[in-house]
Each structure stands twice: as C-alpha cells, then as structure tokens.
C-alpha cells in the first residue's frame, strides 16, 4: 500500500488524525515539563524520578518534549501529514519499548526506563499508531473513503456468466478453489 495524499482537505478523517496527535502530544509535553521541574536526577541518571507513575530523567524529559512537539506540529498541519507523523511516532514508541526492555536493569539504561515505562511505550505507541492508521488501513473501508476509492480506481469490471464464457472473455491460468 502506498501512502500518498488522497485525503481531501475537509475529510472527517483529518479530524481524527489531528485530535489524536494533539492529545498524545499534549500528554508528552506535560510529562516532559513535569520531568524537568523540581528536584530531578542528572541528565543521564539511570535511577530516575517518578513522574505521573513513570520513571524519568533529564534526557527522557527532553525527548518527551521533542516527541510531543512533533505530534502537536502534526496536529497543527493536519490531514495526511498528521496521519503519517502519528504512524511514524507510534512505530518509534513501540521500538523504544523494545529497546527499553532490552536495557532494563543494566548500565546502558540511560533514559531511566522501568517496566512501567516499557509498558507505557508499547501502549502509547499502539494508540498513536491507531490514530494514524484510522480509516487508512482496513479491508472494510466504506466506499466513500478516499483510500478505498484510490485502491479500487483501477479495478476492472469482472465478467459475469457461465464459466466457459468467462474463460473466453478473460483467458488465463485456471483458478481452482477448494483444494
């Protein structure tokens, strides 16, 4: 599937992409600000402090601010850009969950990840991915969906009739079923 700009500017899916990016970005910005305020461990301290039930240090707080800013920028731009940004950021969060899981309880854990951060990364990543893919990736899209229209624009009318006539109208290798 190719991801291009088939979405009309005023399509209702753009609202889902915008609100999804804005809500997720706002949460990350709040988390980043709270992680940087008050007493906090060092920038790359592996122990971290608890912020909103998650462990955080200076580096994770700054990364959260940057990621939140990117999502909010996507919400401001809207349309397919917001969808693409949501999908990319969601994939990055899922990847961060796997990386956090591998460095958990080691000296390489420079973002102070705990198991709660790993679970959050997976859940948050899939939520952001869902916002980005909503209405784009499904086998049951409505026929007025611009992505459905684009996928089926080149579909030719299938011949109808007895099998012998269909074979004459559309020659090709046999297509057995039920084997």
GIWO-V41713 format. One record per helix or strand. SS is the DSSP state (h for helix, s for strand). FROM is the first residue (numbers start at 0). TO is the last residue. If there is no record, write none. Layout:
SS:FROM:TO + SS:FROM:TO
This chain:
h:12:35 + s:48:50 + s:53:55 + h:57:76 + h:78:102 + h:114:132 + h:145:150 + h:162:168
